[in-house]
Amino acid sequence: MSEADRRFMRLALALAARGLGNVWPNPAVGCVLVREGRIVGRGWTQPGGRPHAERRALDQAGAEARGATAYVTLEPCSHHGKTPPCAEGLIGAEVARVVSAMTDPDPRVAGRGHAMLRAAGITVDEGLLEPEARALQAGFLSRIERGRPWIAVKLATSLDGRIALGNGESQWITSAEARARVHALRARFDAVLVGGGTARADDPLLTVRGFQPARAPVRVVASARLDLPRGRLAGSLDQAPLWLVHGPNAPREARDFWMNIGAELIEVAEEKGALQPRALVEGLAAKGLTRVFCEGGGQFAASLMRAGLVDEFIGFTAGVALGGDGRPALGPLGLERLAQAPRYRLSETQVIGGDVLHRWRRD
């Protein structure tokens, strides 16, 4: 494929990224329609997952879609759901060629969209910039292929890996610029997740502040017995959805309280009095979540680590040292040999204010 093909697919990928955090349970897809070297239509998946990217681009192009090439970051859908299949829309618009970055692993599609297009006489080229597309679709792919969301753990630490003083004081280790970036990151995830310990210590809002996202991320708190503060979380149901993951032994009074104020309860299995991490994340996937931003605390993040469920670390490191009496960023992992330690690949680093942002992904 040509350099022009790559340029238009890169644009489609950039458009797709606009949907991250807004479109679950659907994938974030981008589409660019090009006719005689000129862009005639652009689209990306809209909040809530509809309309799809192809439909938006086709509506923008109108009659100029005829004979055009469609660059799509994911195979066009072929099944009838709440919207007609995008493959049928492209066929009806009489596009001449479709270039897709990757096949959709959803069993309802899985090659059928490409087959429909070819059967209609449309040229189909697959796999352009597929690694980039798969990285963008990591959350959707994780839910479809592994039955759980992509889990990113955020850590704001001192340069010696501490998240608070020994007495618990932690506001603020990192700069205002770093905290603003955290809110921007929250908006690109489907949900913000914390454990019950963090909720009891901080009663956090877990909302996006500083701007209004297209779709507020779901706030998820994991607490086996629902022994949570009934302050800011309970009083902010109008700001963002609140899901509470609990165990089968959570008291009826606590369940009734949270249900009556509008929180959604998700019951998962326990093990030795604690929520099973895998059951927790599988329960979130069953509700449609594809990308989850975990913000604490250290013990809860360590439980996800021990279960092998952390796909990415997003760290903000400040130039301050708190010493050995400070609280560590992660709880115990139970490692006996260095070879057992999970390793991650550095994918991004940049200076944010006076701090350093670093992202690490597990291949």
C-alpha positions, 0 to 999 in steps of 0.5 A: 500500500502507498504512503498516501494510504498510510497517511489517511489511515493515520488520520483515521486512527487519530479520529478513532482516539477521540472516542476513547472513554466515550463509546464503550462497550463499542470499539473506538473507530475512525473512518476517512473517505477519500475521493481522487485524493481529496477527503470527502468525509470523516467520522469517529464513533460517537458517545455511547457507541452510536452512530458508528464512524462509517455512518458519520463519514458517509453522511458527511460525504453524501453522493461524493462517497461513490467511487471513494476509498474508505480508510477504517481502523477496524473491520466494518460491522456486518451484524444488525444491532441497534444500527444497520451494518456499516458494511451494508452502508459502504456497499449502498454508498458505492465506495470503490475500495475499503482499507481496514487496519484489522479484523474485528475479533467480535464473533458477530463480525470476525471477517464477515464484514470484509467478506460482505464488501468483497462479495459486493465487488468492493476492493478490500485491503487489510492490515494497514498499520495494524500494530497501531490499531491494535494498541488503540483497541487494546481495551476492546480486544481485551474484553472480547479476547480475554473477557476482562477490561484493559487495566491501567494502574496510575501511581503518583509517587516520590522519586523513591517510590512513596505515595504518602508520608508515614502518617498518611499525608499525600496532598500533594506529592505531584504538581498541579500540571500532573494532576490536570493530566490525570483528569485528562487521562480519566476522561479517556477511560471507561471507568475509574476504579479504587479499592475500599481502603482508598474510599474510606481514607479519602472519600474521593469524588473520582470525577473528571474536573477542569472540563466536561467530558463527552461521557463521564467515566463510571466510578467503581469502588471495590469493597467486599462489605460495602463499608464505605463513607456516605459523604461525597460519593453518596452525594454526587450521583448526579455527576457520574455513575457509581458502581459498587463491587461487593461480596456475597456477605455485604450487609443488607442495610448497606446494599439497600442504602446504596441502591436506594440512592441510585448506585449500581451494585455488582456482586462477585465472589470472595476468597478469604474475606476479600474480593477475587480480583479476576471475578471483579474485572470479569464482572466489569467486562460483563457490564461492557467496560473495556478500559479501566483506570485504577487509582488506588490504593497500594494494597488493592493495586498489588492484589491486581498485580498478584493476579496478573491483571495489570496491563499498564502502569501510568506513573507520575514521579515528583522530585521529592524524597519521602524516605523509608518511613513513607508509604510504598506505592504497592503492597506486598507481591509475595516475590521470592526471586527477581525472575518472578517480578512482572516486567513492563516495556516503557511506551512513553515518557515526558515532563509534566510541570516539574514531574515526569510522566512514564507509561509502561505496558506489558506485552 
